[in-house]
Amino acid sequence: MNIMNNFFTANVADTDPIIAGAINDEVRRQTDGLELIASENFVSEAVLQTMGTVFTNKYAEGYPAKRYYGGCEFADVVENLAIERAKQLFGCDHANVQPHSGAQANMSVLLAALEHGDTILGMSLAHGGHLTPGHPPNFSRPHYKGPGYCGHPGTQQNDHAELQRIAEESRPKMLICGASAYPRTIDFARIGEIARSVGAMLMADIAHIAGLVAVGLHPSPVPHCDFVTTTTHKTLRGPRGGMAMCKEQFAADLNKRVFPGVQGGPLVHIIAAKAVAFGEALKPEFKTYQEQVLINAKVLAETLQNAGLRIVSGGTDNHLLLVDVYMDGKGITGKVAEKALDDVHITVNKNTIPFDTQKPFVASGIRVGTPALTTRGMKEDDMRAIGNMIAAVIHDPESEDIKTNVRRDVAELTSRFPMYNA
């Protein structure tokens, strides 16, 4: 008897019912809840299908036409296509689509551009930045030194005069801009001037705003930066992964640092899915989608403000907003808010706010984003309804009556916007 008879035909429900059950439960969680985590989105069925193809079987170490394995001719097709579409989307000289994540893309850039002990200057994590530009637990801190820059105490937005002062004082070899929790437009041109004034290279991490940049709804960093990194999910609405772009003069060094520097074999099935997502992003309807993301974020911010909650920096210019739920001790912590909203099937994440007095795992705020619900087709009236649901729970997180009513409202709303089939 051939013990492999069912190997190529058995489905996961037969092979591993526990995992199958978890998949189905997650489909229901995403479908029946309101996904408002700013870094999450829903991919298309085409992207899902591509991730589950036989390209997952293929090793393709190296780069197109320069592989360390045979049988890579079709892997070359998808990687070349992903590269060309990325260059078309962002207008960059060079794109490396192999990084498994945004953090690995950032690591590759730092290794390509810097020496051990060099000074870097990035936005402080506590003020909306990312882990990779020197946060203590991250790989970058033991290798590179340098301060973080903060927002203005009044506006809670980027303070370019203060950034200029810190840059002149620290003389970084690389200035890093971009953020994971910053709701305002980033002035890449101004930051580029600051970098050049102190002889620093400039890197932008646009993981959160990449979709907006791709369609021209946020200024592009590409003309001003030596390196640009991004994830390929979030607003770009592709598979979970990373990408690094650079000026042509840095292309060879960047490629070497991605492979064999920090990675081995690329995930060809994910690169293929990136190519599909980039193709989707090049279509006119993708800009229409991004326009609605921005509209929805502004309406949601206004609704929460009208309901008595403070929005950090006074509003939003992009896809996300930070909500101060602690309000100088008159409200609740971000941790309590996240749990209370999760109880009614509204998913957000607790988040520190500028000059926060709470620890990061407690936090004074929550981060809220509109990409995923906009993908489902929700618009302004839906955002107003969602904002009022969120406010009702935050103002009285212990009320079971409020939670019962909000759960009912969530169920009614999500039923009108169907998603994947379980």
URPE-V428322 format. One record per pair of residues at least 24 apart in sequence whose C-alpha atoms are under 8 Angstrom apart, sorted by the first residue. I is the first residue (numbers start at 1). GAP is how many residues later the second one is. Records with the same first field share a line. If there is no record, write none. Layout:
I->GAP, GAP
This chain:
24->398
27->393, 394, 395
28->394
29->316
31->383, 387, 388, 389
32->313, 378, 379, 382, 383
33->312, 313, 314, 377, 378, 381
34->311, 312, 313, 339, 376, 380
35->311, 312, 313, 337, 338
36->310, 311, 312, 332, 333, 334, 335, 336, 337
37->310, 311, 312, 330, 331, 332, 333
38->170, 196, 281, 282, 310, 329, 330, 331, 332, 333
39->169, 194, 195, 196, 330
40->193, 194, 195, 331, 332
41->192, 193, 194, 196, 330, 331, 332, 334
42->195, 330, 333
43->194, 195, 196
45->375
46->230
47->191, 192, 226, 227, 229, 230
48->191, 225
50->219, 220, 222, 223, 226
51->188, 218, 219, 221, 222
52->217
53->216
54->215
55->213, 214
56->211, 212, 213
58->210
59->206, 207, 208, 209
60->205, 206, 208
61->198, 203, 204, 205
62->197, 198, 203
75->193
78->190, 193, 194, 197
79->189, 192, 193, 196
81->194
82->189, 190, 192, 193, 194, 196
83->192
85->190, 193, 194, 197
86->192
89->125, 126, 189, 192, 193
90->123, 124, 130, 132
91->131
92->130, 153, 154, 155
93->152, 153, 154, 155
94->151, 152, 153, 154, 157
95->148, 149, 150, 151
96->147, 148, 149, 158, 159
97->145, 146, 147, 174, 177
98->144, 145, 160, 168, 169, 173
99->142, 143, 144, 145, 159, 164, 167
100->140, 141, 142, 166, 167
101->130, 139, 140, 141, 142
102->105, 127, 128, 129, 139, 140, 141
103->29, 139
104->138, 154, 158
105->124, 125, 137, 138, 139, 153
106->26, 99, 123, 138
107->25, 33, 155
108->146, 149, 150, 153, 154
109->118, 135, 145, 148
111->146
112->138, 141, 142, 144, 145
113->140
114->59, 60
116->27, 28
117->26, 27, 28
118->25, 26, 27, 54, 55
119->25, 26, 27, 51, 52, 53, 54, 55
120->24, 25, 26, 27, 52, 53, 54, 55, 56
121->25, 26, 27, 28, 46, 51, 53, 54, 55
122->25, 26, 27, 53, 54, 55
123->25, 26, 27, 53, 54, 55, 56
124->24, 25, 26
126->226, 227, 228, 229, 230
127->24, 54, 55, 225, 226, 227, 228
128->51, 52, 53, 54, 225, 226
129->49, 50, 51, 52, 53
130->48, 49, 50
133->43
146->24, 26
151->203
153->201, 202
155->158
156->156, 157, 198
157->27, 156
158->28
160->30, 31
163->31
164->30
167->27, 28, 31
168->30
171->27, 28, 29
172->26, 28
173->26, 27, 28
174->26, 27, 28, 29
175->25, 26, 27, 28
176->26, 27, 28, 29
177->25, 26, 27, 28
178->26, 27, 28, 29
179->26, 27, 28, 29
180->27, 28
181->139, 140, 141, 186
182->138, 139, 140
183->130, 132, 133, 134, 135, 136, 137, 138, 139
184->132, 133, 134
185->33, 34, 132, 133
186->33
187->32
188->31, 32, 33, 36
189->32, 35
192->32, 33
201->24, 25
202->24, 25
203->24, 25, 26
204->24, 25
205->24, 25
206->24, 25
207->24, 25, 27
208->26, 27
209->25, 26, 27, 109, 110
210->25, 26
211->24, 25, 26, 70, 79
212->24, 78, 106
214->67
215->71, 72, 75
217->73, 74
218->100
226->24
232->42
234->137
235->55, 84, 136
236->41, 42, 45
237->40
238->35, 36, 38, 39, 40
239->31, 34, 35, 38
240->30
241->29
289->85, 86
292->82, 87
293->25, 26, 77, 78, 81
294->24, 25, 76
295->85
296->74, 78, 83, 84, 87
297->24, 72, 73
299->81, 84, 85
300->80, 83, 84, 86, 87
301->86
303->80, 81, 84, 85
304->83, 84, 86, 87
307->81, 84
308->83
309->82
312->41
319->50, 51, 52
320->47, 48, 49, 50
321->46, 47, 48
322->29, 31, 43, 44, 45, 46
323->42, 43, 44, 45
324->29, 40, 41, 42
325->39, 40, 41, 69
326->38, 39
327->37
331->63, 64
332->32, 62
333->29, 30, 31, 32
334->28, 29, 30, 31, 32
335->26, 27, 28
336->26, 61
337->29, 56, 57, 60
338->28
340->53, 54, 57, 58
341->49, 52, 53
343->60
344->59, 60, 62, 63, 66
345->62, 65
346->44, 64
376->41, 42, 43
377->40
378->39
382->31
